[in-house]
Amino acid sequence: MKKIILSLPFLFGVMGIPSQTLAHTMQTNYLFSDKLEFQTVYSTDEVAKNADVIIFAPNDTEKPWLEAKTDEQGRFSFLPDTSIPGDWEVQIIDEGHGEILIVPVTEKGVEVDKISHESQQDLHYSSFPTSSVQSLLITAGVGALWFMFRPKR
């Protein structure tokens, strides 16, 4: 019984150590015919259906130029206005996951070969967000309290 009681503070301290895990990530593929067509899927091959799509024109990065949603297959399409040259920002957001694509546009049209993905990492924590040192201090504190107030025989 003593071993179980002595191991409880250690167990509670270890549970406080966060285990950082890389969640499933988004990936957006695109092609250009008469307009830009995108499809967003997760690394688990699940489509990002009904994800929010927010597009910003280069001349106004505060107010969205277009807001839309992906369809049931995770697809959406749009054609940037070539009278507004520069880097268009396409944000795809779904349940805390997101991806940003930069679409360069000139007076001649979309520069498809220069479309780029912004580097984003999607991390989740499977436990309480405390550091290892904090968890060890909690363990030591709980253990010290137990020894101080344990019943004397």
MIKOL-734832 format. One record per residue: x, y, z of N, C-alpha, C, O in turn. Coordinates in nm, 3 decimals. Last residue first. Example, Ala and Ser with C-alpha at 12.3 -4.5 7.8 and 13.67 -1.06 7.14 Angstrom:
residues 2
<<1.285 -0.225 0.708> <1.367 -0.106 0.714> <1.290 0.003 0.787> <1.341 0.114 0.804>>
<<1.319 -0.569 0.780> <1.230 -0.450 0.780> <1.320 -0.330 0.780> <1.424 -0.332 0.846>>
//
This chain:
residues 153
<<0.265 0.653 1.308> <0.226 0.529 1.378> <0.307 0.509 1.501> <0.287 0.410 1.572>>
<<0.121 0.937 1.151> <0.234 0.879 1.228> <0.184 0.756 1.303> <0.073 0.755 1.355>>
<<0.011 1.014 0.826> <-0.022 0.969 0.962> <0.097 0.902 1.028> <0.165 0.820 0.966>>
<<0.166 1.291 0.661> <0.128 1.150 0.665> <0.096 1.110 0.809> <0.151 1.168 0.903>>
<<0.252 1.549 0.622> <0.121 1.528 0.684> <0.076 1.382 0.687> <-0.041 1.353 0.713>>
<<0.505 1.531 0.508> <0.482 1.620 0.622> <0.353 1.586 0.696> <0.346 1.593 0.819>>
<<0.472 1.357 0.291> <0.559 1.318 0.401> <0.535 1.404 0.525> <0.544 1.353 0.637>>
<<0.299 1.514 0.135> <0.254 1.385 0.183> <0.340 1.341 0.302> <0.287 1.293 0.402>>
<<0.460 1.734 0.078> <0.337 1.752 0.158> <0.289 1.619 0.214> <0.244 1.612 0.329>>
<<0.653 1.607 -0.081> <0.691 1.669 0.046> <0.570 1.689 0.136> <0.576 1.663 0.256>>
<<0.494 1.529 -0.305> <0.563 1.429 -0.222> <0.602 1.484 -0.086> <0.586 1.415 0.015>>
<<0.418 1.778 -0.398> <0.314 1.685 -0.352> <0.377 1.578 -0.263> <0.321 1.541 -0.160>>
<<0.674 1.879 -0.464> <0.588 1.947 -0.367> <0.482 1.855 -0.311> <0.457 1.853 -0.190>>
<<0.764 1.700 -0.661> <0.840 1.714 -0.536> <0.754 1.778 -0.428> <0.758 1.737 -0.312>>
<<0.565 1.744 -0.857> <0.585 1.611 -0.799> <0.657 1.620 -0.665> <0.616 1.558 -0.567>>
<<0.612 2.014 -0.912> <0.480 1.972 -0.860> <0.494 1.836 -0.792> <0.441 1.815 -0.683>>
<<0.870 1.994 -1.015> <0.847 2.070 -0.892> <0.712 2.034 -0.829> <0.701 2.024 -0.707>>
<<0.815 1.844 -1.246> <0.900 1.786 -1.142> <0.884 1.859 -1.009> <0.884 1.797 -0.903>>
<<0.658 2.033 -1.384> <0.601 1.904 -1.346> <0.682 1.837 -1.236> <0.626 1.779 -1.143>>
<<0.844 2.237 -1.425> <0.724 2.263 -1.344> <0.662 2.131 -1.297> <0.619 2.121 -1.182>>
<<1.021 2.100 -1.594> <1.068 2.149 -1.463> <0.948 2.174 -1.371> <0.951 2.137 -1.254>>
<<0.860 2.058 -1.817> <0.911 1.942 -1.743> <0.956 1.984 -1.604> <0.933 1.912 -1.507>>
<<0.581 2.291 -1.822> <0.712 2.244 -1.863> <0.753 2.124 -1.778> <0.688 2.093 -1.678>>
<<0.237 2.252 -1.917> <0.340 2.287 -1.819> <0.473 2.233 -1.867> <0.477 2.138 -1.946>>
<<-0.042 2.227 -2.037> <0.074 2.298 -2.092> <0.171 2.346 -1.984> <0.185 2.466 -1.961>>
<<-0.160 1.890 -2.002> <-0.157 2.027 -1.952> <-0.032 2.098 -2.003> <0.074 2.036 -2.013>>
<<-0.174 1.709 -2.317> <-0.180 1.717 -2.171> <-0.178 1.864 -2.130> <-0.193 1.952 -2.215>>
<<-0.133 1.717 -2.583> <-0.220 1.611 -2.533> <-0.230 1.612 -2.382> <-0.291 1.521 -2.324>>
<<-0.141 1.992 -2.797> <-0.086 1.935 -2.674> <-0.184 1.833 -2.620> <-0.304 1.859 -2.613>>
<<-0.055 2.047 -3.138> <-0.153 2.031 -3.032> <-0.084 1.971 -2.911> <0.020 1.906 -2.924>>
<<0.046 2.243 -3.417> <0.078 2.161 -3.300> <-0.038 2.158 -3.202> <-0.110 2.257 -3.185>>
<<0.120 2.295 -3.728> <-0.002 2.282 -3.653> <0.022 2.188 -3.535> <0.019 2.066 -3.552>>
<<0.309 2.536 -3.887> <0.309 2.409 -3.817> <0.188 2.405 -3.727> <0.157 2.503 -3.658>>
<<0.368 2.679 -4.202> <0.294 2.679 -4.077> <0.298 2.540 -4.018> <0.291 2.440 -4.089>>
<<0.489 2.867 -4.458> <0.527 2.761 -4.365> <0.450 2.777 -4.235> <0.464 2.878 -4.165>>
<<0.280 2.924 -4.734> <0.343 2.980 -4.615> <0.374 2.863 -4.523> <0.294 2.770 -4.510>>
<<0.342 2.814 -5.057> <0.274 2.784 -4.932> <0.351 2.852 -4.820> <0.474 2.840 -4.811>>
<<0.316 2.990 -5.372> <0.391 2.929 -5.261> <0.301 2.908 -5.140> <0.199 2.975 -5.123>>
<<0.337 3.024 -5.719> <0.249 3.011 -5.603> <0.325 2.938 -5.493> <0.390 2.837 -5.518>>
<<0.486 3.031 -5.950> <0.542 3.100 -5.833> <0.448 3.098 -5.713> <0.476 3.165 -5.613>>
<<0.349 2.914 -6.157> <0.473 2.847 -6.114> <0.537 2.914 -5.992> <0.633 2.860 -5.936>>
<<0.142 3.101 -6.200> <0.114 2.972 -6.136> <0.240 2.905 -6.083> <0.237 2.846 -5.975>>
<<0.079 3.401 -6.194> <0.207 3.333 -6.213> <0.202 3.200 -6.136> <0.250 3.189 -6.023>>
<<-0.205 3.526 -6.356> <-0.153 3.452 -6.241> <-0.021 3.385 -6.278> <-0.011 3.319 -6.382>>
<<-0.149 3.816 -6.571> <-0.226 3.706 -6.513> <-0.156 3.643 -6.394> <-0.061 3.698 -6.338>>
<<-0.040 4.050 -6.659> <-0.057 3.943 -6.758> <-0.138 3.825 -6.704> <-0.190 3.745 -6.782>>
<<-0.005 4.199 -6.437> <-0.103 4.248 -6.533> <-0.134 4.142 -6.639> <-0.241 4.143 -6.700>>
<<0.031 3.931 -6.193> <0.080 4.046 -6.268> <-0.032 4.093 -6.361> <-0.140 4.034 -6.363>>
<<0.032 3.772 -5.881> <-0.047 3.812 -5.997> <0.018 3.935 -6.060> <0.056 4.030 -5.992>>
<<0.103 3.501 -5.667> <0.151 3.621 -5.735> <0.072 3.648 -5.864> <0.049 3.557 -5.944>>
<<-0.037 3.386 -5.387> <-0.060 3.376 -5.531> <-0.012 3.505 -5.597> <-0.079 3.608 -5.585>>
<<0.031 3.197 -5.113> <0.060 3.327 -5.173> <0.052 3.309 -5.325> <0.124 3.227 -5.383>>
<<-0.169 3.033 -4.872> <-0.101 3.029 -5.001> <-0.083 3.171 -5.051> <-0.170 3.256 -5.033>>
<<-0.187 2.889 -4.559> <-0.187 3.015 -4.633> <-0.108 2.994 -4.761> <0.004 2.944 -4.759>>
<<-0.394 2.692 -4.350> <-0.287 2.700 -4.448> <-0.301 2.832 -4.521> <-0.412 2.882 -4.542>>
<<-0.495 2.540 -4.039> <-0.495 2.640 -4.144> <-0.376 2.631 -4.236> <-0.273 2.572 -4.204>>
<<-0.712 2.439 -3.778> <-0.604 2.408 -3.872> <-0.608 2.513 -3.982> <-0.714 2.567 -4.013>>
<<-0.939 2.504 -3.640> <-0.811 2.529 -3.577> <-0.691 2.496 -3.663> <-0.578 2.523 -3.623>>
<<-1.141 2.425 -3.835> <-1.133 2.370 -3.699> <-0.994 2.384 -3.637> <-0.937 2.286 -3.588>>
<<-0.984 2.554 -4.104> <-1.084 2.454 -4.067> <-1.052 2.399 -3.930> <-0.950 2.333 -3.910>>
<<-0.899 2.780 -4.356> <-0.904 2.756 -4.212> <-1.016 2.657 -4.182> <-1.129 2.673 -4.229>>
<<-0.692 2.918 -4.587> <-0.789 2.810 -4.571> <-0.785 2.771 -4.425> <-0.680 2.732 -4.374>>
<<-0.620 3.218 -4.751> <-0.618 3.146 -4.624> <-0.728 3.041 -4.625> <-0.843 3.069 -4.659>>
<<-0.425 3.367 -4.982> <-0.540 3.277 -4.973> <-0.526 3.198 -4.843> <-0.431 3.121 -4.827>>
<<-0.319 3.675 -5.096> <-0.309 3.579 -4.986> <-0.438 3.499 -4.977> <-0.547 3.556 -4.965>>
<<-0.138 3.789 -5.375> <-0.268 3.763 -5.316> <-0.251 3.657 -5.209> <-0.177 3.560 -5.228>>
<<0.101 4.014 -5.458> <0.084 3.885 -5.392> <-0.053 3.876 -5.324> <-0.079 3.947 -5.228>>
<<0.023 4.192 -5.766> <0.093 4.173 -5.640> <0.066 4.034 -5.585> <0.015 3.947 -5.655>>
<<-0.228 4.396 -5.929> <-0.110 4.309 -5.928> <-0.045 4.302 -5.789> <-0.058 4.394 -5.708>>
<<-0.523 4.432 -6.011> <-0.462 4.450 -5.879> <-0.341 4.356 -5.871> <-0.350 4.249 -5.812>>
<<-0.614 4.353 -6.249> <-0.591 4.497 -6.237> <-0.533 4.533 -6.100> <-0.498 4.648 -6.074>>
<<-0.669 4.087 -6.225> <-0.535 4.121 -6.276> <-0.509 4.272 -6.274> <-0.395 4.315 -6.294>>
<<-0.822 3.940 -5.963> <-0.838 4.057 -6.050> <-0.699 4.101 -6.096> <-0.619 4.148 -6.014>>
<<-0.822 3.582 -5.953> <-0.780 3.712 -5.903> <-0.800 3.821 -6.009> <-0.796 3.794 -6.129>>
<<-1.077 3.363 -5.942> <-0.989 3.424 -6.039> <-0.950 3.561 -5.986> <-1.036 3.649 -5.975>>
<<-1.134 3.052 -5.768> <-1.150 3.196 -5.785> <-1.053 3.244 -5.891> <-0.958 3.173 -5.926>>
<<-1.271 2.765 -5.600> <-1.198 2.828 -5.709> <-1.226 2.978 -5.710> <-1.327 3.024 -5.658>>
<<-1.245 2.473 -5.394> <-1.298 2.606 -5.421> <-1.216 2.664 -5.536> <-1.106 2.617 -5.565>>
<<-1.297 2.158 -5.222> <-1.256 2.239 -5.336> <-1.316 2.379 -5.333> <-1.424 2.400 -5.277>>
<<-1.370 1.951 -5.056> <-1.261 2.038 -5.012> <-1.212 2.131 -5.122> <-1.099 2.179 -5.116>>
<<-1.595 1.827 -5.137> <-1.470 1.762 -5.175> <-1.349 1.847 -5.136> <-1.237 1.817 -5.178>>
<<-1.795 1.999 -5.058> <-1.789 1.868 -4.991> <-1.661 1.790 -5.026> <-1.624 1.698 -4.953>>
<<-1.616 2.316 -5.086> <-1.732 2.230 -5.104> <-1.711 2.096 -5.032> <-1.617 2.082 -4.954>>
<<-1.504 2.584 -4.875> <-1.477 2.473 -4.965> <-1.604 2.389 -4.977> <-1.690 2.391 -4.888>>
<<-1.634 2.918 -4.882> <-1.615 2.790 -4.813> <-1.580 2.685 -4.918> <-1.619 2.696 -5.034>>
<<-1.529 3.266 -4.872> <-1.603 3.153 -4.927> <-1.582 3.031 -4.838> <-1.520 3.039 -4.732>>
<<-1.469 3.602 -4.939> <-1.484 3.500 -4.834> <-1.572 3.391 -4.891> <-1.676 3.418 -4.950>>
<<-1.251 3.837 -5.083> <-1.351 3.733 -5.104> <-1.350 3.641 -4.983> <-1.244 3.605 -4.932>>
<<-1.101 4.033 -4.975> <-1.150 4.057 -5.110> <-1.262 3.959 -5.140> <-1.356 3.991 -5.213>>
<<-1.106 4.141 -4.635> <-1.106 4.032 -4.733> <-1.166 4.076 -4.868> <-1.266 4.146 -4.873>>
<<-0.902 4.398 -4.518> <-1.040 4.362 -4.554> <-1.037 4.252 -4.660> <-0.973 4.268 -4.764>>
<<-0.622 4.408 -4.495> <-0.707 4.408 -4.375> <-0.848 4.357 -4.406> <-0.906 4.281 -4.328>>
<<-0.479 4.440 -4.723> <-0.453 4.318 -4.646> <-0.535 4.310 -4.518> <-0.519 4.216 -4.440>>
<<-0.523 4.562 -5.016> <-0.594 4.574 -4.889> <-0.579 4.444 -4.811> <-0.657 4.350 -4.829>>
<<-0.376 4.507 -5.242> <-0.398 4.648 -5.211> <-0.475 4.670 -5.081> <-0.491 4.785 -5.038>>
<<-0.371 4.229 -5.276> <-0.248 4.298 -5.233> <-0.271 4.444 -5.192> <-0.193 4.499 -5.115>>
<<-0.661 4.074 -5.126> <-0.593 4.134 -5.240> <-0.471 4.210 -5.191> <-0.467 4.251 -5.075>>
<<-0.726 3.776 -4.959> <-0.690 3.917 -4.946> <-0.618 3.962 -5.072> <-0.525 3.896 -5.119>>
<<-0.970 3.541 -4.883> <-0.874 3.587 -4.984> <-0.854 3.737 -4.968> <-0.950 3.814 -4.964>>
<<-1.052 3.263 -4.701> <-1.046 3.409 -4.695> <-0.935 3.453 -4.789> <-0.821 3.410 -4.777>>
<<-1.256 2.996 -4.641> <-1.155 3.047 -4.735> <-1.165 3.199 -4.731> <-1.271 3.257 -4.754>>
<<-1.331 2.741 -4.412> <-1.339 2.883 -4.446> <-1.224 2.920 -4.539> <-1.110 2.879 -4.518>>
<<-1.451 2.421 -4.519> <-1.347 2.503 -4.455> <-1.366 2.648 -4.500> <-1.412 2.675 -4.611>>
<<-1.620 2.225 -4.623> <-1.678 2.343 -4.558> <-1.576 2.425 -4.479> <-1.612 2.492 -4.382>>
<<-1.376 1.967 -4.594> <-1.503 2.017 -4.646> <-1.558 2.129 -4.558> <-1.543 2.127 -4.436>>
<<-1.100 1.864 -4.650> <-1.136 1.976 -4.562> <-1.266 2.037 -4.615> <-1.265 2.146 -4.673>>
<<-1.086 1.506 -4.662> <-1.100 1.636 -4.727> <-1.142 1.741 -4.626> <-1.211 1.711 -4.529>>
<<-0.835 1.293 -4.541> <-0.970 1.345 -4.520> <-0.978 1.482 -4.587> <-0.889 1.564 -4.571>>
<<-0.575 1.209 -4.548> <-0.654 1.195 -4.671> <-0.800 1.235 -4.655> <-0.881 1.214 -4.745>>
<<-0.427 1.295 -4.340> <-0.497 1.168 -4.319> <-0.585 1.132 -4.439> <-0.660 1.035 -4.433>>
<<-0.347 1.544 -4.401> <-0.248 1.439 -4.421> <-0.308 1.300 -4.399> <-0.246 1.199 -4.435>>
<<-0.640 1.685 -4.560> <-0.551 1.664 -4.446> <-0.452 1.553 -4.479> <-0.472 1.477 -4.574>>
<<-0.688 1.900 -4.846> <-0.706 1.774 -4.774> <-0.611 1.773 -4.654> <-0.515 1.850 -4.648>>
<<-0.824 2.116 -5.080> <-0.753 2.105 -4.953> <-0.791 1.974 -4.885> <-0.908 1.941 -4.869>>
<<-0.785 2.233 -5.402> <-0.845 2.128 -5.320> <-0.759 2.110 -5.197> <-0.638 2.092 -5.206>>
<<-0.855 2.499 -5.632> <-0.784 2.447 -5.517> <-0.859 2.327 -5.460> <-0.982 2.320 -5.468>>
<<-0.808 2.668 -5.930> <-0.889 2.567 -5.862> <-0.803 2.502 -5.755> <-0.692 2.456 -5.782>>
<<-0.824 2.972 -6.093> <-0.747 2.891 -5.999> <-0.841 2.796 -5.928> <-0.942 2.838 -5.872>>
<<-0.949 2.956 -6.435> <-0.944 3.013 -6.300> <-0.859 2.923 -6.212> <-0.825 2.812 -6.252>>
<<-0.907 2.818 -6.660> <-0.957 2.954 -6.679> <-0.968 3.029 -6.546> <-0.992 3.149 -6.544>>
<<-0.678 2.665 -6.496> <-0.728 2.654 -6.632> <-0.778 2.793 -6.669> <-0.698 2.879 -6.706>>
<<-0.452 2.555 -6.265> <-0.504 2.675 -6.330> <-0.550 2.640 -6.469> <-0.472 2.592 -6.552>>
<<-0.460 2.391 -5.947> <-0.433 2.392 -6.090> <-0.499 2.515 -6.149> <-0.591 2.572 -6.090>>
<<-0.340 2.272 -5.628> <-0.408 2.369 -5.715> <-0.373 2.342 -5.861> <-0.272 2.280 -5.893>>
<<-0.369 2.152 -5.293> <-0.321 2.136 -5.430> <-0.400 2.232 -5.519> <-0.513 2.267 -5.488>>
<<-0.284 2.180 -4.963> <-0.369 2.233 -5.069> <-0.300 2.217 -5.203> <-0.188 2.263 -5.223>>
<<-0.301 2.017 -4.661> <-0.225 2.029 -4.786> <-0.322 2.075 -4.893> <-0.429 2.016 -4.911>>
<<-0.268 2.026 -4.308> <-0.344 2.051 -4.430> <-0.248 2.058 -4.548> <-0.133 2.097 -4.536>>
<<-0.191 1.760 -4.075> <-0.169 1.889 -4.138> <-0.254 1.902 -4.263> <-0.306 1.804 -4.317>>
<<-0.257 1.624 -3.759> <-0.267 1.611 -3.904> <-0.260 1.751 -3.966> <-0.317 1.847 -3.913>>
<<-0.011 1.736 -3.519> <-0.144 1.695 -3.562> <-0.145 1.675 -3.712> <-0.048 1.704 -3.782>>
<<0.250 1.635 -3.335> <0.220 1.701 -3.460> <0.086 1.647 -3.509> <0.072 1.528 -3.536>>
<<0.256 1.688 -2.985> <0.236 1.599 -3.098> <0.203 1.680 -3.221> <0.137 1.784 -3.213>>
<<0.405 1.700 -2.677> <0.377 1.777 -2.796> <0.365 1.679 -2.912> <0.454 1.597 -2.934>>
<<0.295 1.640 -2.377> <0.355 1.565 -2.486> <0.311 1.633 -2.614> <0.195 1.624 -2.655>>
<<0.369 1.796 -2.069> <0.299 1.795 -2.197> <0.371 1.707 -2.298> <0.494 1.702 -2.302>>
<<0.337 1.665 -1.753> <0.434 1.693 -1.859> <0.362 1.688 -1.993> <0.300 1.587 -2.026>>
<<0.145 1.581 -1.575> <0.151 1.724 -1.605> <0.250 1.759 -1.713> <0.250 1.872 -1.761>>
<<0.193 1.318 -1.534> <0.076 1.352 -1.615> <0.076 1.500 -1.652> <0.012 1.539 -1.750>>
<<0.405 1.336 -1.359> <0.432 1.293 -1.495> <0.314 1.328 -1.586> <0.334 1.363 -1.702>>
<<0.268 1.410 -1.123> <0.368 1.498 -1.183> <0.395 1.463 -1.328> <0.407 1.553 -1.411>>
<<0.109 1.186 -1.073> <0.045 1.315 -1.099> <0.142 1.413 -1.164> <0.103 1.491 -1.250>>
<<0.317 0.997 -1.028> <0.221 0.978 -1.136> <0.154 1.110 -1.173> <0.142 1.143 -1.291>>
<<0.437 1.101 -0.797> <0.514 1.088 -0.920> <0.421 1.077 -1.041> <0.444 1.140 -1.144>>
<<0.225 1.080 -0.612> <0.279 1.211 -0.649> <0.361 1.207 -0.779> <0.354 1.300 -0.860>>
<<0.188 0.785 -0.622> <0.086 0.880 -0.667> <0.142 1.019 -0.698> <0.108 1.073 -0.804>>
<<0.387 0.633 -0.503> <0.395 0.652 -0.649> <0.291 0.753 -0.700> <0.305 0.801 -0.812>>
<<0.318 0.621 -0.236> <0.440 0.692 -0.273> <0.447 0.719 -0.423> <0.506 0.818 -0.466>>
<<0.089 0.461 -0.258> <0.076 0.599 -0.208> <0.200 0.680 -0.246> <0.188 0.796 -0.285>>
<<0.209 0.223 -0.345> <0.105 0.289 -0.427> <0.094 0.435 -0.386> <0.089 0.523 -0.472>>
<<0.378 0.163 -0.135> <0.435 0.186 -0.268> <0.335 0.259 -0.357> <0.372 0.347 -0.435>>
<<0.200 0.120 0.075> <0.290 0.234 0.080> <0.346 0.267 -0.058> <0.360 0.384 -0.093>>
<<0.082 -0.119 0.000> <0.000 0.000 0.000> <0.087 0.126 0.000> <0.054 0.225 -0.065>>
//
